[in-house]
Amino acid sequence: QEACGQRALALPTAGTPTGPTPTPVAGAQEVAVSLSEWSVSPDPTTIVDGPVTFQVSNEGAAIHNFRVFATDLAPDSLPVAVDRVDEESDQLDVVGGIAGAIPMGTSQTVAVDLPPGSYVLVCNVPTHYQTGMFVGFQVTAP
């Protein structure tokens, strides 16, 4: 797979799918996530455990992606390797997201099942984590 930002991307036209759209999960909680320079903004920031559908919109002027990490580390203390969060680190688990590019002005949907715990939502395009594109996200027990 090509590295994010390493190739030209054609912007989709109206009605064109902008990425993988998983089959909706009955009863899934919906979380709207806005990506922009240089923030990741989920609404809401806390959910109850179970299936969740992230509606991820790139409202910025650059290409972004979206990763969900389970970790007990502080959101600003994730391990970094080669200008990105180290997805191979034993200090966190990649539990979902969109590894490929989300072009500006487009949206993608990702569904995951999240047990109670602490998570960090991140844009893991090189250097974006270091510029503040991350936020803590909590999943509580019912």
Secondary structure, DSSP 4 states (H G I P E B T S, - for coil): -PPTTSS--PPPPTT---S--PPPPTT-EEEEEEEETTEEEEESSEEESEEEEEEEEE-SSS-EEEEEEE-SS-GGG--EETTEE-TT-TT-EEEEEEEEEE-TT-EEEEEEEE-SEEEEEE--STTTGGGT-EEEEEEE--
